[in-house]
């Protein structure tokens, strides 16, 4: 498999390649050219486009896998976007960032886009999602995932799909994740923390009564603490997840972005057809 560039860029001037020479220049500027040539033909360093995408460091297996900062980004969503870009002649520069900084970087044009985000009204005012006829286009999603609740083993906290008991229960969640808005709309008391590790510590100490997170992320997190936490069987909600772009980049490269979204949708459908199951 061809080696893809993986760098951490905290901030950078706006630089969007509009020619093969621009791509090569940016690759050299950030020291990417030797890396590109190590895994690709050097002529591919002069690709049709170079796209900088942020992704958060909270694992959501198998879509975003945990990896050491110096390692290549891993996971089904990473591979899907990388393959779609490659088939369009583009190269992806991945930024691994803390959760709250990923969208901040995209919104403030420190990256071109961000991986792996569901739609919210607030996000849609600052970022561009794939649309068709003025509506969110789920056919070009990366995946569909469930939000679920976790509690301490043996706790009496329960969720029947409509009501959480006991009613005074405070639910923890990852700051910046869309489940916070859902809990707020339902009038469910909630309290945010940085990530699953912090939330599980709070859950264990009784500072929160339950933890709301994506099922894949939560299952991976509680696997490190066998016998201490359990998942409630009824999900909170189910959401589609997308690759999103900042408005400036989209305006400059709308045709390229639309082609990338189209390719992502087709590749995801092909993968699902091959496996015979729907992405969760």
N, C-alpha and C positions, 0 to 999 in steps of 0.2 A: 504494500500500500504506500502511496506517495506521502512523504512527510509534509505536514502542513505547518505553517509558521505559528508559533504561540509566544506572544510577548505580553508583558504587562506595561501599559502606558497610562500613567496617572493623569497626564494632561498633555495636550499637543495642539499646535496651531491647526486651524482648519486647512486641510489639504485633500482635495478630491481629485483623483487621477482622471483626466479626460483624454489621455493618449497613452500609448504604450511607453513612451519616454517618461511620462509622469510616474507611471507605476514603477518602472525601474529606478527612477530617482528616489521615490519614497522608500522602496525596498533597501536601497543603499543607505539612505539617511538613517533608518532605524536598525541597520545592521542585519537586515533580513536576507539580503541577496545570497550570502554563502549558505544560509539555511535552506533557502528555496532550491538552490542548485544541488544541495546534498540529497534531496529527495525527489526533485523534479528535473526535467530538462531545463537547462539555464534559459532557453528561449521562452519558457513559460513564466519566467520572472517578469517578462513584458506581457502581462496578461491583459485581458480586455478591461478588467477593473480590479481594484483592491478595496475590500470592505472591512472596516473595523467594527467588531461586534462584542458587546459586553455580555458576560453571564455571571450569575451569582455563585458563591462558594458553598451554598447549602445543597447537599446532594439530594437529587430526586431520581433514584435509580428506577428503571435503567436509562432514563432520559438524560440526566446529568449525573455522572458518577463522581465519587470523591477521588481526588487526585492531589498529590503534592504540588505546590505552586510551580515547581520547575518542570513538571511533566506536561505532556500533551493533554489538552482537554479531552475528556472521554465521555461517552454516553450516546444513546440512540439519537437524541435531538441534535447533538453536535455533529454526528456522522451524517445525518440527514441534510443539514444545512451545508456542510462541507461538500458533500457529493453534488447537491443541486448547484452550488456555486461553481464547482469544477466543470460540470457539464455545460455551463454557460461561459467558460473560459475565465472565471473570476477566482481570486484568492481571498481567503478569509484570514484576518489577523484577529486572534481571540484575546480579549481582556478578561482575566479572572479578577473579580472585584467583590468586596463585601456587599451583601444584599442591598442595603439602602443606597449604595453608590452606583449601582448598575443603571437604574432609570435616571438618576441625577446626571450621569455622564452622557447618556443619550439625549436627554432633554436639553442640556447645555452644550451640545455639539462637540463633546469631547470623545464621542464615539458615534458611528453612523447609525447603529441600531442596538437592540437588546434582545436577548434570548431568555426567556421562556416565560411569557406573560399572558395572563388572561385579560379580557376586556373589562374595564371599569369606565364610568363616565369621566372621572377625573383624568385618567390616563389618556383617554381618547381626545381630550382637549389639547394635549401636548405631544402626542405621538401618533404615528400613522399605522393603522391596522389594514390588512387586506379586506377590501370591500367589493361587493357586487350589487349594482343598482342602489347604492347608498346605504346598504346594510352590511354588517359584518359577514364575511365569507368564510364559513366554517369549513368549507371544502379545502381551504388552503391552510388549515391549522397544522401544528406540529403533533399535537396529541390531545386527548380528552382525559381529564383526571378527576378523581373524587376527593373532596375534603371530608375528613372523618374526625371523630373525637377519640381521645385516649384518656384513660383514667388510671389511678392507682389500682393495683390488683385487689379485687374484693370490695372496692368502693361502691357505695349505693348511688352514685351519679348515673343518670340514665337520660337517653334521648329517644323519643318515639317517632321522630320525623317532623314533629311540630313543636313540642314542648321539652325544655330541659329541666330536669329536677335534680336536686332541690333548686327552687327559683332564685335563691340568693347566690347560687354558684357563679364564681368568676372564672371565665375561660381564658387561658393563655393562647397566644398566637405569635407568629413571627412578624415583627414590625415590617411594614411595607408590603405585606401579602394581602391580597384582596379579601380574604376571609374576615379581616377586621371590619370592613364595611358591611358585610353580611350580618355579622353579630350585632353591629350598631343598629342596623335596620330592624332587626328582630327584637331589639331591646334587651339583649342578653349581655350582662355585665362582662367586660373583657379587659385584658391587660396584656400589652405587648412586651416582647423581649427580643434579643438579637437573633436567636436561632434555636434549633431543637435542643441543643445541649443545655442552654440556659432555661428553657421552658420545662424540660424534664426535671431539672434540679428544683425548680419552683414547685412543680407538681409533687415531687417526692416529699418536700418539706411542708406541703399543705398550703402554700401561698396562693395557689390556684387549684380549682377542683377538677379541671379537665384541660386538655391541650388540643386545639383545633389546628390541623395541618393537612397537607396532601398525604394521601394514603401511602404512596410509595416512599415519601420522605419519612413519615412517622414509623412505618414498619422497619425501615432500615435503622432508625434511631433507637427504637426500643429493643431491637435485637441484641444490642450491647448490654442490656440489663434484663436478662431472662428472669421471669417470675415476679417482676416488680411493677410492670404496667400491662394494660390490656386495651384492646381496641373495641369500641362499641360497634355493633353490627349494622346499624342504619346510618347511611352517609348524611352529611349536612347538605351538600350540593355537589353538582357535577359541572365542570367548566372546560371550555376549549382553551388551548394555549397556543401562542403565536410568536413569530419573529416580528418585531416592531421596529420602525425607523423614525428618526427625528425628521420633522417637516422640511428642514433645510436640505438634507440629503435626498429626501424623496422628490422635492421639486427639481433638483438638479439631475436626478437619475431615475425618474419615475418609470420609464420603460424597462430599465434594468431590474428595478425592484419588483415590478409586476411579473416579469419573466421568472425571477427567482421564486416568488410566491407560487406561481403556477407550477414550477418544477418541483417545489417542496410538496405540493398537494398530490401530484402524480406519483412521485417516489413513495410517499407515505401510503397511498392506496395500493401501489404495487407490493410494498412490503407486507401490508395487511392481507392482501389476497394470497401471497405466498405462504404466510404463516397460518392463515385461516382464522385469525382472530382480530377483533377490533382493538386498537390501541386504547389503553385505559386513560 
